[in-house]
Amino acid sequence: MGTHLRRAHIQDHDNAAGLETHWGYPDRVVPCVNDQGTCEYLDAVYRMHDLSMLYTFILWAVIGGVLALWVAVRIFRPREKSTGLLKATFRDAEASESKHGQSNALRVWRATTATINHYMLPESFTGVFGHISRVQLVFLAGLLAYLLIFSLVGISYRTWITPVKKSPGKFNTRTGLGGFSDRVGALAYALTPLSILLSSRDSALSLLTGLPHTSFLFLHVWTGRIIFIQSFLHTLGWTIIEARLYQPQPAVYREFMSQLYIIFGVVAMLLITVLYLGSLKRIVRRTGYQFFKLTHYVTAALYLAACWIHWTGLACWIIAAIILLAIDRGIRLMRLLLIHTGYLGTKNCVGFKKAEAKLKVFEDGDGGKILRLELEHNHGPWRAGQHFFLTFPELAWWEAHPFTPASLSSEHPQWQRHVYVMRVKRGITRRLADLAISRGGESSLDVLLTGPYGAGSEITDTSRAKNMLAIAGGTGISFVFPQVLQLLAKTVDDRERGLTQLVWIVRKRADIQWFLPEIEGLKKSIEDRVRCDKEKVALYADRVKISILVTRRSTNEPKATGSCVSSPVTSDISNEIGEDTTFKNVERSSVSERLDILCAGGRFIHVKQLENHHPQIAELLDAFATSCTAGTIDVVGSGPVGMGTDLRSAVASLNHASNVWRGNQTGPRFASQSAHHGESAHHVPAGSGSESFGKGFYISLSLMSVGLVGYTLATSSETAPRITRLIASFKEHREERDGQRNALHQAAAEQAAFDRQLFASATPSHSGVDLRYPEALNRSSPWNVVAGEGGADLSKLMEYYARENEKVEKERAERIKRKGKITTVYDDTTGGRFPSWMPWVGGSKKVAPGFKE
């Protein structure tokens, strides 16, 4: 499409009496001076276009309405008020809450959210959509329903056969296919800014909804696929119209393809195809994420430019997409500069300073490696669960990778300590590990930070009991550990503390060393907090539980040592309080000794050896919910894909609106997404190396194969394409039948004309009825006026046919006298052209007098 096309839809703009403006389309010539069929077609085309423009704006109005509703719910949703009973015990506070009860609005809100969690948290159709919740599927289904309905509503399902100017005998077939193709094309343009918005790291969506930008990546991927399908249908529709329905061919199609806006339309179609194929998971794994990221950005920029040139009438959508992209990039750059120039340097001047990080590589015993990265930098605080994008200029200054810090920030801007733990796979983690190994297992390098990103953990009201279950698998500890630290640190009164449990699942006992300093620090902080207070010791032992589950036994570890099985506190507390032997000379202790001390058992940290099996997530959650006597439950998780799926299902099964409505607040709330896997320490899906292509890939491959075969058959280099020859084989017998039928129709028409003349020349038996106003007949259609009685002077014509009839009658009378046989007008007058098998035609081959073939 394009406003600079060939003066738009067979209209003569140079000789137009007037023009009618239509937004996003060439002006309409009024009045229409074409044939009737073409004028009706133009009416339908412009009506369909105006509806298309209306539907694109309605689409964005619906999106804006959904966002406005989301913001209103966030602002005005019922919130629980503080009881102010900070000095009361945990059970006293719950008794007070039960006494005063909850407001109806709060109960309705909690019951509603419990119902949503029950039905929307589980995963569905993972083979097609991957491991995402049903909430995202609902939004995708709503978008697909809107596009399907409004792609078909208002389309004209008529066909017009119109003559081709300067080509006698040629006709164009005009249908509503053009309007449909333009409709899906316009919707694809309108979806382009939405696709950019969903992919933006610093977008308004996160600000309005409170969700991290990673929550919108699923919709970004599928919005791009929808745009690809719409572009394909748009291209296919106009190819059929210009190459098949318009005549004469191939001149029309060649002229169509030579136009500038069509050339850029083809370029845009090729670019969106590259974007789609390049985003397939298997292709990304083969080429690498950074190659995908770079080519994705470059191809997307070229696609936007091609779309702008292709159809300038709808450039507003492309301009909006470019503005959103520029804003996102500008904010990223600004945040990078602020975090690295927002402090005074050593020379008391503002300057740009990179952070220095230390790397250390660990072996996991199965041929894999774990990378630990530590750095300190002067910047503001962040929430637990938020992540940063790290750039390593020494390796690739143009690459930024998301990682979640396993450390908790300080409240005020100062030298913040970052700790990252990540599994080494391909890409940047492999290069970092190789760099550290090449330098003896440890190394240091400069790092650029951008962030923080994501919603993080929202722990604001600590006056009520808040229960938290955090489950981590492997390096997923980076995501859940700071949230546990934040909950323990923000609780105002220990007697108001709910149940807090951290479950860390690792393969082998030696894997604990990845995170050993943090685990030891957590243990020491708890011991310092309860030192010399027997009541607090019992309280923390009952309400703070740190469990490390080891799923495999090392080959060099005795099977029945029992060293990794902790026992409950049975010794006299007074004998152990105040004597800190656990961390004595810890800096000089070897890692093995520190692990032995940690696994030896204690009050707060329990290490348990499992016999080559993984724990059941549902059982862990059910046991935790049973242990919670009251209060809300938050569940956070990070780990492999399977663990995330099980955790979602387990949380959903324990959410019941009826229980919440009755005042039971122990229904768990899934406060964070799992899916911490891949090479990143942030929960960005990367999948395993053995993952299949998926059904969508095979369906797309099949469609492309079928299209390629069809194109090959339709463009044969022989005298005629194979499909054309196949169609022609069925037309041979049809042409023979059509010839016979046409001869019969022509003979019947000639005979009817002769009969009409014969009966018209006969003398009427009566003069008819006199009309009061005879001239009234001249005011009606001439087809209803008897020949000779209209307004025209037909006297000479009547005299001519009277003489001819008299002559015919005389000749007929002479033949009767001579041969004694009467020849009727129903005898064969075709000269033998009627088939002999037509019984109603007489055997005589004589032609009636006065009739010429």
Secondary structure, DSSP 4 states (H G I P E B T S, - for coil): --TTSSSSTT--STT-SEEEEETTEEEEEES--S-HHHHHHHHHHHHHHHHHHHHHHHHHHHHHHHHHHHHHHHHHS--PPP---TTS-HHHHHHHHHHH---HHHHHHHHHHHHHHHHHSSB--HHHH-S-BHHHHHHHHHHHHHHHHHHHTT----EEEEEPTT-TT-EEEEETHHHHHHHHHHHHHHHHHHHHHHH-SS-HHHHHH---GGGGHHHHHHHHHHHHHHHHHHHHHHHHIIIIISSSTTHHHHHHHTSHHHHHHHHHHHHHHHHHHHTSHHHHHHH-HHHHHHHHHHHHHHHHHHHHHH-GGGHHHHHHHHHHHHHHHHHHHHHHHHHHHSSB-TTSSB----EEEEEEEEE-SSS-EEEEEEEEEEE----TT-EEEEEETTTEEEEEEEE--SSPPPSSSEEEEEEEEEE--STHHHHHHHHHHHTTSEEEEEEEEEEEES--------SS-EEEEEEEEGGGHHHHHHHHHHHHHH-S-GGG---EEEEEEESSGGGGGGGHHHHHHHHHHHHHHHTT-HHHHHHHHHHEEEEEEE-S--TTS-TT--TT------S-HHHHTT---TTTTGGGS-HHHHHHHHHT--SSEEEEE-SS-PPPHHHHHHHHHHH--SSEEEEEEES-HHHHHHHHHHHHHT--HHHHHTT----EEE-S-----SSSSSS-----TT----HHHHHHHHHHHHHHHHHHHHT-SSSS-HHHHHHHHHHHHHHHHHHHHHHHHHHHHHHHHHHHHHHHHSPPSS--PPPSSGGGGGGS-GGGSPTTSSSS--HHHHHHHHHHHHHHHHHHHHHHHHH--PPPTTS--SSS-S-TT-TTS-S--PPPTT---
